[in-house]
Every structure is written in structure tokens, then in C-alpha cells.
Amino acid sequence: MSGASGRSANPRRIAQQALRTWENGHRHCDDILSSLSRKHELNPIDHALLQQLFYGVVRGLSRLDSMVNFMRRGKLSHENRNLLRLGLYQLFDTRMPAHAAVHETVNLARDRSDRSVINGVLRNADRKREQLLEHIAGQSLAIRESHPDFLVDRWTKTFGAEIAGKLCAWNNQTPPVYLRINHLVEDKDGDIRRSISEHERTTALKDDPDFFQIEGPVPKEWLQRGWIYLQDPSTRLSCQLLDAQAGEEILDACAAPGGKASLIAASGARVTAIDRGEARLERLNENLQRLRAQECVTVHDLDWLEGIPTDTLGDKTFDAILLDVPCSNTGVMRRRADVRWRINPGEFNAQAETQLSIVEATLPFLKSGGRLIYSTCSIDAVENEQLIEQLLARHPDLNREASIDSLPWRDGFDGAYACRLRKS
């Protein structure tokens, strides 16, 4: 049983509600999912089904709409279109029996007339399965893999058609869950590592013994005790370039949700963590407390784009600055289902302007000889290599020492970029 009223929640009906909320355009998928799951007190199985249906439909929007339009001529209400999207997703993208997918979706319709429409289209789609699949196969890559045309064109020009296709397919996969052992929690006898490594559903990464992939639910005990932090291995690149040393003063200038700050703190460095906004700071503080990092991390609420209050940092300088700046998120579209629909052609240049402003706002706080690590979860050169070239041209006292990236089709993890600069 789940739900505040004591009745069993219906994940399909909640998915219908989630799609309705998302279509309003004001909230991100992750926020909608978490708030609805809490509201209905979903158990792990129902939460997983809700996430699968909601994210699956959002990822496959263009393809599903092409299928709807092929099967149904004439006008459709937004509500019925969402129901057909849900039904077709279950029919073609899950292992649910066809009769169950149709029956459960029809039951979500408001009245007899709507139920008749949904039932007719879905049953017809199941009968004409091969014909419908042939129709989709004949569409453009943007329709087949459900991405905006401008993104497909951009990636094709940058990486080539083959890689663009691989990247689109990657973004439509359900991402695996990775976790990192938290060394801020004492593990004298190795019990934590043993418990995690011997768990039947965890697999250690070959190149990093602190990272594991896990299938199925993450044990709550591991999270509550601060043993682990959920984190894609691509996020470690910037911390590897930073190479924090014990006793150093490090500025984590865009710190929420706190994974990198806690990883730096585990090296013995002192961290000043900066971010802005009540929700982001709340999440940052909660994670730092759970990960036992609050004693070596100082948190400040600060917006780099609004000037630096002297009473926040004063004339303090740092041995190193980590700048994991806001970006287009093109490297993590697999995890953020709606990013592809929120992004626009002007996003990259707009983000680069913001990123450059943030970097320049932090530079006065970097010691001479100090290192600055610039980091994004973008795979776009405008936000990465080209921005570094701009920065070097504007600041001759900065020297590029090293850069590293993660490309999904090459490395098998989320996309990311990091560059280390040294202030001479």
C-alpha cells in the first residue's frame, strides 16, 4: 500500500499527471518526479515504474507523436495525446503485455468517448506493429531518436553522422546508477568497502576501485550512513585535474549538490563551497552533512554574477579554484530527460557568456601560482575548448596545463570536460 490516503497509487495515472504538469513548461522532469513520488508516498517499485513511463515518454516525444499522427487523423486533445503517448511507449518500448498496456491506458481516459478513441488507436497500433515500425524507420534521425532538428544538425556537423546517431541513441538509454565510496566516513576494518563490493548487484569499475555500478535499488543504509555518494564516473575528471592536497585552501565556486566538495574534502584540503538559491543550498548542506564533510567545508550563499560582497570572502585567496559552471548539459541528456526540449539554438553562446563572466569573477581569489579547474558536463566546443581560448586571450597570466574529456560514444560514461589553468 502507498499514498497518503492509504489507497494503492496508480503509477500510470501519476505519469499522466506528470506529463500534464511538464507540458506547462515551468518545471523540470526531475523536480516533477520527486515531488509526485513524495506526495503519493510511492514504494520503490511504483516509483521505478513512474520514472520509466514519465521519462520514457519525454525522451521519445517526437517518435511517439509521429506514431500517433500515423495512426490517428484529426484533432486530439492534449490529454488524449498524452494517453496515446503513454500507451504506445508501453506497447513498443517495454516488455509489458500488449493487452495490459492497452487496458491500463484506456482506464485512464476521462469518459466513454475518450476511452473508445484510446482503445481503438492502441489496438490498431498493436495489430499494425510492423507497418508502424517501418513508418518510423523511414523518418529522419531527429524523429527516429526523438531529438530537436537543430541539435542533430549541430552534432552531425561537429562529430559526423555516425557519431550523431550513436549520441542520440545513447541519450535515449536508461542510465545506470553509479556510486562512489565516501572516505570521510571512517572504515578502519574495511567493513564498508566489503559490504559494497560483496553486494550481489554491485560491480566495481576496473579503473577506479572507489566507483561501483549498482543494479536495482540502492540500500538505504548506505545512503543514510553516508557511506556512498551517487555520482557518474565522468564527474571525477575535474577533481583528478585539481589533485587537491592536504592543508590546501580550495574554492568550489559552483558547489551544489556537493559531490565534488566532499571528494575534495576527503583529500584533507579545506573547502569553501559557494552556490546560490535556497533549494540548491539546502541540498548542498544536506549532502555535506550526510557525507560527514561539514567540518571541513564552509558554505556561502553567493551569486558570482552579482558582485562579491566583501564580508563573504574579503581578500582571501585560494591555492586552487574548481569551477564546475552551469552549462547546456549536452553531456548528461541521458540522465536529464527533458534537456533536449528545453535547449535552444542560442543556448551555447549564451551559456559561454555566463561561464566566462563567472570565471573572471573568481580569478581575483586565485593565488599567484594557483590552479583553476574549469569544468562542464557539456560536449559542445563553444562551452569548452573555445571558451578556454577566449579566456587565455583575455588573461595572459593564465597558462593551460592539461585538459581531459569524457565522450559517451567513446568512454561509456556521461559527457564532461575539464581543463587546468595555472596563474603565473
C-alpha positions in Angstrom: 0.0 0.0 0.0 1.2 3.5 -0.7 -0.2 7.0 -0.8 -1.2 9.4 1.9 -4.9 8.3 1.7 -3.9 4.6 2.3 -5.0 3.5 -1.2 -2.7 1.9 -3.7 -1.2 4.5 -6.0 -1.5 4.1 -9.8 1.9 4.9 -11.3 0.3 5.2 -14.8 -2.2 7.8 -13.6 0.6 9.7 -11.8 2.6 9.5 -15.0 -0.3 11.1 -16.8 -0.4 13.8 -14.2 3.4 14.3 -14.5 3.1 14.7 -18.3 0.4 17.3 -17.8 2.5 19.2 -15.4 5.6 19.1 -17.6 3.7 20.3 -20.6 3.0 23.6 -18.7 6.7 24.2 -19.2 7.6 25.6 -15.8 9.2 22.7 -14.0 11.9 20.1 -14.9 11.2 16.4 -15.0 13.4 15.6 -12.0 11.5 18.1 -9.8 8.1 16.8 -11.0 9.1 13.2 -10.5 10.4 13.7 -6.9 7.5 15.8 -5.8 4.8 13.4 -7.1 6.6 10.4 -5.7 6.8 12.1 -2.2 3.2 13.2 -2.5 1.9 9.7 -3.2 4.4 8.0 -0.9 5.4 5.6 -3.7 7.2 2.4 -2.8 10.4 1.7 -4.8 8.7 -0.5 -7.4 5.9 2.1 -8.1 8.5 4.9 -8.2 10.6 3.0 -10.7 7.5 2.4 -12.9 6.5 6.0 -12.8 10.0 7.1 -13.7 10.2 4.6 -16.6 6.9 5.8 -18.0 7.4 9.5 -17.5 11.0 9.8 -18.6 10.4 7.3 -21.4 7.6 9.4 -23.0 9.5 12.6 -22.6 12.6 11.1 -24.2 10.6 9.6 -27.1 8.3 12.5 -27.7 8.9 13.1 -31.4 8.9 9.5 -32.3 5.7 8.8 -30.3 4.0 11.8 -31.8 4.9 10.6 -35.3 3.3 7.2 -34.4 0.2 8.9 -33.0 -0.1 11.0 -36.2 0.3 7.9 -38.4 -2.4 6.1 -36.5 -4.9 8.9 -35.9 -6.1 11.5 -38.3 -7.9 14.6 -37.0 -7.6 16.6 -33.8 -6.7 15.2 -30.4 -7.0 16.8 -27.0 -3.7 17.2 -25.1 -5.0 14.7 -22.6 -5.7 12.0 -25.2 -2.4 12.7 -26.9 -0.6 12.1 -23.7 -2.5 8.9 -23.1 -1.6 7.7 -26.6 2.0 8.5 -26.0 1.9 6.5 -22.7 0.1 3.6 -24.4 2.4 3.5 -27.4 5.5 3.7 -25.2 4.3 0.7 -23.2 3.5 -1.2 -26.4 6.8 -0.6 -28.2 9.4 0.2 -25.6 8.7 -2.0 -22.7 8.1 -5.7 -22.0 4.6 -5.1 -20.8 2.0 -7.5 -22.4 0.1 -5.7 -25.1 -3.3 -6.4 -23.6 -2.2 -4.9 -20.2 -0.7 -1.8 -21.9 -3.9 -1.1 -23.7 -6.3 -1.9 -20.9 -4.4 0.1 -18.3 -4.1 3.1 -20.6 -7.8 3.0 -21.6 -8.8 3.1 -18.0 -7.0 6.5 -17.6 -9.3 8.2 -20.1 -12.0 10.6 -18.7 -15.2 9.2 -20.3 -16.6 6.6 -22.7 -15.9 8.6 -25.8 -12.2 9.1 -24.9 -11.8 5.5 -23.9 -13.2 4.4 -27.3 -10.6 6.6 -29.1 -7.7 5.4 -27.0 -8.7 1.8 -27.2 -9.2 1.9 -31.0 -5.9 3.6 -31.7 -3.8 1.4 -29.4 -5.4 -1.9 -30.6 -4.9 -0.8 -34.2 -1.3 0.1 -33.4 -0.7 -3.4 -31.9 -2.2 -5.0 -35.0 -0.2 -2.9 -37.4 3.0 -3.1 -35.4 5.3 -4.0 -38.3 3.8 -1.3 -40.5 4.2 1.3 -37.8 7.8 0.3 -37.2 8.5 0.6 -40.9 7.0 4.1 -40.8 9.3 5.2 -38.0 12.4 3.6 -39.7 11.7 5.8 -42.7 11.8 9.1 -40.7 14.8 11.4 -40.1 17.2 10.7 -37.3 15.6 13.6 -35.3 12.2 11.7 -35.4 13.6 8.2 -35.0 15.7 9.1 -32.0 13.5 12.0 -30.8 15.8 15.0 -30.7 15.4 18.6 -32.0 16.5 19.0 -35.6 19.0 21.8 -34.7 20.8 19.5 -32.2 21.0 16.7 -34.7 22.4 19.1 -37.3 24.9 20.6 -34.9 26.2 17.2 -33.8 26.3 15.9 -37.4 28.5 18.9 -38.4 30.7 18.5 -35.4 31.1 14.8 -35.0 29.8 13.3 -38.2 26.6 11.4 -39.0 27.6 8.1 -37.4 28.6 9.7 -34.1 25.5 11.9 -34.1 23.4 8.8 -34.4 25.2 7.0 -31.6 24.9 10.0 -29.4 21.1 10.3 -30.0 20.7 6.6 -29.2 22.8 6.9 -26.1 20.6 9.8 -24.8 17.6 7.5 -25.1 19.0 4.8 -22.9 18.1 4.4 -19.2 21.2 5.5 -17.4 22.9 3.0 -15.0 23.4 4.1 -11.3 27.0 4.6 -10.1 28.1 5.2 -6.6 31.4 6.4 -5.0 32.7 5.3 -1.6 32.9 8.2 0.7 36.3 8.3 2.5 35.1 10.9 5.0 33.4 8.1 6.9 35.9 6.0 8.8 36.3 2.4 7.6 39.0 1.0 9.8 38.4 -2.6 9.2 37.2 -2.3 5.6 33.6 -3.2 6.5 32.1 -0.5 4.3 34.1 -1.5 1.2 33.4 -5.2 1.9 29.7 -4.6 2.3 29.5 -2.7 -1.0 31.9 -4.9 -3.1 30.2 -8.1 -1.9 26.7 -6.9 -2.6 25.1 -9.1 -5.3 24.2 -6.3 -7.6 27.3 -4.1 -7.5 30.2 -4.2 -10.0 33.5 -2.3 -9.3 34.9 -0.1 -12.1 38.1 -1.5 -13.4 40.0 1.8 -13.4 38.8 3.2 -10.1 38.1 0.9 -7.0 36.1 3.7 -5.3 33.4 3.6 -8.0 30.7 0.9 -8.4 27.8 0.3 -10.7 24.7 -1.0 -9.0 21.6 -2.6 -10.4 18.3 -2.2 -8.7 17.5 -0.2 -5.5 20.4 1.4 -3.6 20.4 0.1 0.0 19.1 3.0 2.2 21.6 2.1 4.9 24.5 3.0 2.6 22.9 6.4 1.9 21.8 7.2 5.5 25.2 6.4 7.0 27.0 8.5 4.4 28.9 5.5 3.0 28.3 6.5 -0.6 27.5 9.3 -3.0 25.6 8.6 -6.2 27.7 10.1 -9.0 28.6 9.3 -12.6 32.3 8.5 -13.0 32.7 11.3 -15.6 32.4 13.8 -12.7 35.7 12.8 -11.2 37.7 14.2 -14.1 37.7 17.7 -12.7 38.8 16.5 -9.3 41.6 14.4 -10.8 42.9 17.5 -12.6 42.6 19.5 -9.4 44.6 17.0 -7.4 43.8 18.6 -4.0 46.5 18.2 -1.3 46.1 18.1 2.4 46.1 21.5 4.0 45.3 23.4 0.8 42.6 26.0 0.7 40.2 25.2 -2.2 37.3 27.2 -3.6 34.5 25.2 -5.0 32.8 28.1 -6.8 29.6 26.3 -8.0 29.4 23.6 -5.4 25.8 22.2 -5.3 24.9 19.4 -4.9 28.2 18.8 -3.1 29.7 15.6 -4.6 32.9 17.3 -5.7 33.2 19.3 -2.5 33.0 16.2 -0.4 35.5 14.4 -2.7 38.0 17.3 -2.3 37.5 17.4 1.4 38.4 13.7 1.6 41.9 14.7 0.5 42.4 16.7 3.6 42.0 20.1 2.0 39.9 22.9 3.4 37.0 23.8 1.1 35.0 26.9 0.7 31.8 26.0 -1.1 29.8 28.6 -3.0 26.3 28.4 -4.6 23.1 30.4 -4.7 19.4 29.9 -4.1 17.6 28.3 -1.2 16.9 25.0 -2.8 20.4 24.4 -4.1 22.0 25.5 -0.8 19.6 23.2 1.2 20.6 20.2 -0.9 24.3 21.1 -0.7 24.2 21.3 3.1 22.1 18.1 3.4 24.7 16.2 1.3 27.7 17.6 3.2 26.2 16.7 6.5 25.3 13.2 5.4 28.7 12.7 3.9 30.4 14.0 7.1 32.0 16.9 5.2 30.5 19.8 7.1 33.6 20.2 9.4 36.0 20.8 6.6 33.6 22.6 4.2 32.4 26.2 4.7 29.3 27.1 2.7 28.3 30.6 1.4 25.3 31.9 -0.5 26.7 34.0 -3.3 25.9 34.8 -6.9 29.1 35.4 -8.9 27.2 37.4 -11.5 26.0 40.0 -8.9 29.4 41.1 -7.5 31.2 39.7 -4.5 30.3 41.2 -1.0 33.5 41.9 0.9 32.1 40.4 4.0 31.8 37.0 2.2 35.3 36.3 1.0 37.1 39.6 1.8 40.7 39.5 0.5 41.1 35.7 0.9 42.9 33.8 -1.8 43.0 30.1 -2.6 45.5 27.6 -3.7 43.0 26.3 -6.3 39.6 27.0 -7.6 37.2 24.5 -9.0 34.6 25.9 -11.4 32.0 23.4 -12.4 30.0 26.0 -14.2 26.3 26.0 -15.3 26.1 24.7 -18.9 23.9 23.3 -21.6 24.0 19.8 -20.1 24.5 18.2 -23.5 26.7 15.6 -21.9 24.1 14.4 -19.5 20.9 14.3 -21.6 20.6 10.6 -20.9 20.1 11.5 -17.2 18.1 14.6 -17.7 15.3 13.5 -20.0 13.8 16.9 -20.8 17.1 18.9 -21.5 16.8 18.2 -25.3 13.4 20.0 -25.3 14.5 22.9 -23.1 17.6 23.8 -25.0 17.5 26.2 -28.0 20.0 27.2 -30.7 21.2 30.3 -28.9 21.8 28.3 -25.7 25.5 27.6 -26.3 26.7 31.2 -26.9 24.5 32.4 -24.0 26.0 29.9 -21.7 29.5 30.7 -22.8 29.0 34.4 -21.9 27.7 33.4 -18.4 30.6 30.9 -17.9 33.2 33.5 -18.9 31.7 36.0 -16.5 31.8 33.5 -13.6 35.4 32.5 -14.3 36.5 36.2 -14.4 34.6 36.9 -11.2 36.6 34.2 -9.4 40.1 35.0 -10.7 40.9 37.7 -8.1 40.6 34.9 -5.4 43.3 32.7 -7.0 46.8 32.9 -5.6 49.7 33.5 -7.8 50.9 30.1 -9.0 47.5 28.7 -8.1 45.5 26.5 -10.4 42.0 26.9 -11.8 40.0 23.9 -13.0 37.3 24.8 -15.5 34.7 22.1 -15.8 31.3 21.4 -17.6 29.0 18.5 -18.4 28.8 19.7 -21.9 30.2 18.2 -25.1 30.0 21.4 -27.1 33.2 23.2 -28.0 31.7 26.6 -27.6 31.4 26.0 -23.8 34.7 24.1 -23.6 37.8 24.5 -25.8 36.6 27.7 -27.5 35.8 29.3 -24.1 39.3 28.4 -22.8 40.8 30.0 -25.9 38.8 33.2 -25.1 39.9 33.1 -21.5 43.6 32.7 -22.4 43.4 35.6 -24.9 41.9 37.9 -22.3 44.2 36.8 -19.4 47.8 36.4 -20.4 48.7 35.5 -16.8 46.9 32.2 -17.3 48.6 29.2 -18.8 46.9 26.0 -19.9 48.4 22.9 -18.3 46.1 20.0 -19.2 42.6 19.1 -20.4 40.5 16.0 -20.4 37.1 15.0 -21.6 34.6 12.1 -21.5 32.6 11.3 -24.6 29.7 8.9 -24.2 30.2 7.0 -27.5 33.9 6.6 -26.8 34.1 6.2 -23.0 30.8 4.8 -22.0 30.1 7.5 -19.3 28.3 10.8 -19.3 29.9 13.6 -21.3 32.2 16.0 -19.5 35.1 18.4 -20.0 37.8 19.8 -17.6 40.8 22.0 -18.1 43.5 23.0 -15.7 44.9 26.6 -15.9 47.8 28.0 -13.8 48.1 31.6 -12.8 51.6 32.8 -13.4 
